[in-house]
Amino acid sequence: MDKTTLFALSLFPYLGFLWFLTRSGKTPRLALAGFYLLLLFVAITIPAGIYARNHYGLELANVDWLHGGAEFFLTFSNIFVVLGFRQAIKEARSGDSSKVQVETPTRSSPDSRLKPE
């Protein structure tokens, strides 16, 4: 299997990861936004790679200005993820759980039936 096919196929598990992460309601919103911004990195990288191949006859990694521009979006998404979890950790340590931006799931979990009310 070539790397292009593997790259394309890796999108499906990542979309599943995002679906479960969003549905869990336990991920800080800023971090969740960072995980979604990673899709922007993918969306930028694909056309940049095609342009590098067609215009320069090189891989994206060998065209510095295009590669750096695409990697900026990866860095941007990573910053959001780190800041989101950093904020959640700081708020959890301070004991102020009212500020933690975590959504509660809309459906009850199977475990909730086992807990006495």
C-alpha positions in Angstrom: 0.0 0.0 0.0 1.5 3.3 -1.0 1.6 6.3 1.4 -1.1 8.3 -0.5 -3.6 5.5 0.0 -2.7 5.1 3.6 -3.0 8.9 4.1 -6.5 8.8 2.6 -7.6 5.8 4.6 -6.3 7.3 7.8 -9.0 10.0 7.6 -11.8 7.6 8.4 -10.5 6.5 11.8 -9.7 10.1 12.6 -13.3 11.1 11.8 -14.5 8.3 14.1 -12.2 9.7 16.8 -13.7 13.1 16.4 -17.2 11.8 16.5 -16.6 9.9 19.7 -14.6 12.7 21.3 -17.4 15.2 20.5 -20.1 12.8 21.6 -18.4 12.1 25.0 -18.9 15.7 26.0 -15.8 15.5 28.2 -13.3 17.3 26.0 -12.6 20.9 26.6 -14.0 23.0 23.8 -10.7 24.7 22.9 -9.0 21.3 22.7 -11.9 19.9 20.6 -11.6 22.9 18.3 -7.9 22.0 17.9 -8.7 18.5 16.9 -11.1 19.8 14.3 -8.5 22.3 13.1 -6.3 19.3 12.2 -8.8 18.7 9.4 -7.9 22.1 8.1 -4.3 21.0 8.0 -5.2 18.0 5.9 -7.4 20.2 3.7 -4.4 22.6 3.1 -1.8 19.8 2.8 -3.5 17.9 -0.1 -3.7 20.8 -2.6 -0.3 22.0 -1.5 1.2 18.6 -2.2 -0.5 18.5 -5.6 0.8 22.0 -6.5 4.3 21.0 -5.4 4.2 17.9 -7.6 2.7 19.7 -10.7 4.5 23.0 -10.5 8.0 21.9 -9.1 8.0 18.2 -9.8 8.9 17.6 -6.1 7.3 16.2 -3.0 5.7 18.8 -0.7 8.4 18.2 1.9 11.0 19.5 -0.6 9.3 22.8 -1.3 10.1 24.7 1.8 7.7 27.6 1.5 4.7 25.3 0.7 5.7 22.8 3.4 6.2 25.5 6.0 2.8 27.1 5.2 1.0 23.7 5.4 2.8 22.8 8.7 1.7 26.2 10.2 -1.8 24.8 10.3 -0.6 21.7 12.1 1.1 23.9 14.7 -2.0 26.0 15.0 -4.2 23.0 15.7 -1.6 21.7 18.3 -1.6 25.0 20.1 -5.4 24.9 20.4 -5.3 21.3 21.8 -2.6 22.1 24.3 -4.2 25.4 25.5 -7.6 23.7 25.8 -6.2 20.9 28.0 -4.0 23.3 29.9 -7.0 25.4 30.8 -9.0 22.4 31.9 -6.1 21.2 34.1 -5.7 24.6 35.7 -9.4 24.9 36.4 -9.5 21.3 37.8 -6.6 22.1 40.1 -8.1 25.3 41.3 -11.3 23.4 42.2 -13.5 25.7 40.2 -15.3 23.1 38.1 -18.0 25.6 37.1 -15.5 27.2 34.6 -14.5 24.0 32.9 -16.1 24.0 29.4 -17.2 20.5 29.2 -20.6 19.5 27.7 -22.7 16.8 29.2 -23.9 14.0 27.0 -27.5 14.3 25.8 -28.2 10.6 26.3 -27.8 8.8 29.5 -24.9 6.3 29.6 -25.5 2.6 30.2 -23.7 2.9 33.6 -26.2 5.5 34.9 -28.8 2.7 35.2 -26.5 0.9 37.7 -26.1 3.9 40.1 -28.7 4.4 42.8 -30.5 7.7 42.8 
